[in-house]
Structure formats: C-alpha cells, structure tokens
Amino acid sequence: MRSLNKETLKSVKRFIEEFYKSEYKYPTIRQIASGTDISVGSAYRYVKELSDTGVMRYVARDRMETDVTRKVNTDRIPTALVGTIACGTPTLAEENIEEYVDLPSSIFGTGEFFILRASGDSMIEAGIDSGDLVVVKRQSHARSGEIVVALLETETTLKTYYPEPSKNRVRLHPENPDMKDIIVKSCEIQGVATHIIKKVRKKPVSYRTS
C-alpha cells in the first residue's frame, strides 16, 4: 500500500477542524476531497489513518472528532441585527433586519435576543458609544436601573429605566450629565440591554522630536 503523505494528513485534519468551526457540522468525505484537492478514495484513506492512529475519532460518516472540534461550542443563538436606536432623542425604530448573526450561549446566555446599533452620545457613561452594537434580551419588563429599549408611542430610545410609581411616571435617564431625563407616564419595554459589542479604540501615535 502506498504510504500516506504527512503534510496531506495535516491538511485533512485542518480542513475537518476549520469546516466544523465554520459550519458546526462535520464534512463529508467528498467535501474533504474537494477541500484538500485529493480523490474521494484518498480522502477516505487519510481519514481512516487519522482515526487508526488516534489523532481523530471517526464514527461512520457523521462524526470526525479531533481535539479541536471537541472544544467547539455549537450552541448558538441566531440573532437579528435590526438597525439603529437613538442614544440621544428618541428616533424611529428601523425594523428592517440587516442580517442574522450567531451569538454563543456560553457568553450571552439563553433567551431571545436582538442587536441594535447605537446612535448618539446619551449613554456614553454606561460605556455605550455611537456605532456600538448593543445586544438586547427581548422581554417586556425590567428592574429599576437596567438599560432598556423603550418604545414611546412610535419611537424607541435606549435609556436607563427608573419607574416612579409614587409619582405615576417613568423616568428614562441618559447616562450623560449634559442631558436631561425623559419623563413619561408610561412606556413599553421591548428589551433589556445585556452586552455591548464594540471595537477597541487605538490611541493615536505621538512622535517626539528632539
């Protein structure tokens, strides 16, 4: 029997792992063959060799476990990115779904979520800057002090929620000392902000001259 190429063995293993991380499922022998530029028969022999030598656990056609694929968390939550929400004055909600993204439940927890792109600077002291993606857990209730997506008639806003039943009102507080609270008799809570997805800001490079 012709000996198997060590580099091709590595390529097959790497393809299986990258495919699984991307698709959350194992590739077929035919997909391995296509992805590594070898024949279907050769792909099977390489997979069998990886399994026989303990590098991979190959069970029939549906499992090709390696040390990498065992660590991949496939428990994902399809989440809609639905548009922009104001962090200044309330603005019309954009309900057009831009795309769906998968959120790992190990980080974001369980439940139904949506993602909004923040606009404005009223929540900067809560760490929410304009352009940040805010992950919101869809629910109709909130505790005092939580950041909520509040619907005011036909407009939405992102603010800290302070119900004041003794005054028969709700105070929506901007986390910016230069802005005033929004006082309403009531509002509809569409969800509670749980996480912020943002880019790391780079400090400008300064050059010293002698």
C-alpha positions as CSV (number, residue, x, y, z in Angstrom):
1,M,0.0,0.0,0.0
2,R,1.3,3.4,-0.9
3,S,2.4,5.4,2.2
4,L,0.3,8.4,3.1
5,N,1.8,11.9,2.9
6,K,2.3,13.5,6.3
7,E,1.5,17.0,5.0
8,T,-1.7,15.8,3.5
9,L,-2.6,14.2,6.7
10,K,-2.2,17.5,8.4
11,S,-4.2,19.2,5.7
12,V,-7.1,16.8,6.0
13,K,-7.2,17.2,9.8
14,R,-7.0,21.0,9.5
15,F,-9.8,21.1,6.9
16,I,-12.1,19.0,9.1
17,E,-11.5,21.3,12.0
18,E,-11.9,24.6,10.1
19,F,-15.1,23.2,8.4
20,Y,-16.6,22.2,11.7
21,K,-15.8,25.6,13.3
22,S,-17.4,27.4,10.3
23,E,-20.4,25.1,9.7
24,Y,-20.9,23.5,13.1
25,K,-21.1,20.1,11.5
26,Y,-18.5,17.6,10.1
27,P,-17.7,17.5,6.4
28,T,-18.4,14.5,4.2
29,I,-15.6,12.5,2.6
30,R,-16.4,14.2,-0.7
31,Q,-16.2,17.6,0.8
32,I,-12.8,16.7,2.4
33,A,-11.6,15.5,-1.0
34,S,-12.7,18.7,-2.7
35,G,-11.3,20.9,0.0
36,T,-7.9,19.3,0.0
37,D,-7.5,18.6,-3.7
38,I,-7.4,14.8,-3.4
39,S,-9.6,12.0,-4.7
40,V,-12.6,10.7,-2.7
41,G,-10.8,7.3,-2.2
42,S,-7.7,9.1,-0.9
43,A,-9.7,11.3,1.4
44,Y,-11.3,8.2,3.0
45,R,-7.8,6.6,3.4
46,Y,-6.5,9.7,5.1
47,V,-9.5,10.0,7.4
48,K,-9.1,6.3,8.3
49,E,-5.4,6.7,9.0
50,L,-6.1,9.7,11.3
51,S,-8.6,7.6,13.2
52,D,-6.5,4.4,13.4
53,T,-3.6,6.4,14.8
54,G,-5.7,8.1,17.5
55,V,-5.4,11.6,16.0
56,M,-9.1,11.6,15.3
57,R,-12.2,9.7,16.3
58,Y,-14.1,8.7,13.1
59,V,-17.5,7.3,13.6
60,A,-19.3,6.3,10.4
61,R,-20.0,9.3,8.2
62,D,-21.3,11.8,10.7
63,R,-18.5,12.3,13.3
64,M,-14.8,13.1,12.9
65,E,-13.9,14.3,16.4
66,T,-10.5,15.9,17.0
67,D,-9.0,17.6,20.0
68,V,-10.1,20.9,18.4
69,T,-13.7,20.0,17.3
70,R,-14.5,18.7,20.9
71,K,-13.9,22.3,22.2
72,V,-16.1,24.0,19.6
73,N,-19.3,25.3,21.2
74,T,-22.1,24.7,18.7
75,D,-24.8,26.0,20.9
76,R,-25.6,29.3,19.1
77,I,-28.4,31.7,19.1
78,P,-29.4,33.2,15.7
79,T,-29.9,36.9,16.4
80,A,-31.2,39.6,14.2
81,L,-29.3,42.9,13.7
82,V,-32.4,45.1,13.3
83,G,-30.9,48.6,12.8
84,T,-30.2,51.8,14.7
85,I,-31.5,53.1,18.0
86,A,-31.0,56.6,19.4
87,C,-29.0,57.3,22.5
88,G,-30.0,61.0,22.2
89,T,-33.5,62.0,21.4
90,P,-35.9,59.1,20.5
91,T,-35.9,58.2,16.8
92,L,-38.0,55.9,14.7
93,A,-37.0,52.3,15.0
94,E,-35.7,50.6,11.9
95,E,-37.3,47.2,11.8
96,N,-35.6,46.1,8.6
97,I,-33.3,43.2,9.6
98,E,-29.9,43.8,8.2
99,E,-28.6,40.3,8.9
100,Y,-28.6,37.4,11.4
101,V,-25.5,36.6,13.5
102,D,-24.9,33.7,15.8
103,L,-24.3,34.5,19.5
104,P,-22.6,31.8,21.6
105,S,-24.9,30.9,24.5
106,S,-21.9,30.3,26.7
107,I,-21.3,34.1,26.7
108,F,-24.7,35.7,26.1
109,G,-26.9,33.1,28.0
110,T,-30.2,31.8,26.8
111,G,-33.3,33.6,25.6
112,E,-34.4,35.6,22.6
113,F,-32.1,38.4,21.6
114,F,-31.8,41.2,19.0
115,I,-29.0,43.6,18.2
116,L,-29.3,47.3,17.7
117,R,-26.6,49.8,16.5
118,A,-26.4,52.7,19.0
119,S,-26.5,56.3,17.7
120,G,-25.8,59.4,19.7
121,D,-23.9,60.1,22.9
122,S,-26.5,60.0,25.7
123,M,-25.2,56.6,27.1
124,I,-21.5,57.3,27.0
125,E,-21.0,57.0,30.8
126,A,-22.5,53.5,30.6
127,G,-19.8,52.6,28.0
128,I,-22.2,52.8,25.0
129,D,-20.7,54.9,22.2
130,S,-22.3,55.8,18.9
131,G,-21.8,52.9,16.5
132,D,-21.6,50.2,19.2
133,L,-23.7,47.1,18.8
134,V,-26.0,46.6,21.8
135,V,-27.2,43.1,22.5
136,V,-30.8,43.2,23.9
137,K,-32.7,40.4,25.5
138,R,-36.3,40.6,24.4
139,Q,-38.6,41.0,27.3
140,S,-41.5,43.3,28.4
141,H,-40.3,44.0,32.0
142,A,-37.2,45.4,33.6
143,R,-35.8,46.2,37.0
144,S,-35.0,49.7,38.1
145,G,-31.5,50.8,37.0
146,E,-31.4,48.5,34.0
147,I,-30.7,49.8,30.5
148,V,-33.8,49.3,28.3
149,V,-35.1,49.7,24.8
150,A,-38.2,51.8,25.5
151,L,-41.0,52.4,23.0
152,L,-42.6,55.8,23.3
153,E,-45.6,55.8,21.0
154,T,-43.9,55.0,17.7
155,E,-40.3,55.9,18.7
156,T,-37.6,54.0,20.5
157,T,-34.8,55.0,22.7
158,L,-32.1,53.4,24.8
159,K,-32.0,54.7,28.4
160,T,-31.7,53.6,32.0
161,Y,-35.1,52.7,33.4
162,Y,-36.4,54.2,36.6
163,P,-40.0,53.6,37.4
164,E,-41.5,56.1,39.9
165,P,-45.0,54.7,40.8
166,S,-45.4,57.1,43.6
167,K,-45.3,59.9,41.1
168,N,-47.3,57.9,38.5
169,R,-44.5,58.2,35.9
170,V,-41.4,56.6,34.4
171,R,-38.0,58.3,34.3
172,L,-35.7,57.4,31.4
173,H,-32.3,58.5,32.3
174,P,-29.5,59.3,29.8
175,E,-26.0,58.4,31.1
176,N,-24.6,61.7,30.1
177,P,-24.5,64.7,32.6
178,D,-25.2,67.2,29.8
179,M,-28.6,65.6,29.0
180,K,-32.0,65.7,30.8
181,D,-34.2,62.8,31.8
182,I,-37.1,61.9,29.7
183,I,-40.3,61.8,31.8
184,V,-43.3,59.9,30.6
185,K,-46.4,58.4,32.2
186,S,-45.6,55.0,30.8
187,C,-43.6,53.3,28.2
188,E,-43.4,49.9,26.5
189,I,-40.3,48.0,27.3
190,Q,-39.1,46.0,24.3
191,G,-36.0,44.5,25.9
192,V,-33.1,44.9,28.3
193,A,-29.5,45.6,27.2
194,T,-27.2,42.8,28.3
195,H,-23.9,43.2,26.3
196,I,-22.1,45.7,24.2
197,I,-20.0,44.7,21.1
198,K,-17.5,47.3,20.2
199,K,-14.2,47.9,18.5
200,V,-11.2,48.6,20.7
201,R,-10.1,52.2,20.1
202,K,-6.5,52.7,19.2
203,K,-4.6,55.5,20.9
204,P,-3.1,58.0,18.4
205,V,0.7,57.6,17.9
206,S,2.6,60.6,19.1
207,Y,6.1,61.3,17.8
208,R,8.6,63.2,19.9
209,T,11.2,65.3,18.2
210,S,14.4,66.3,19.9
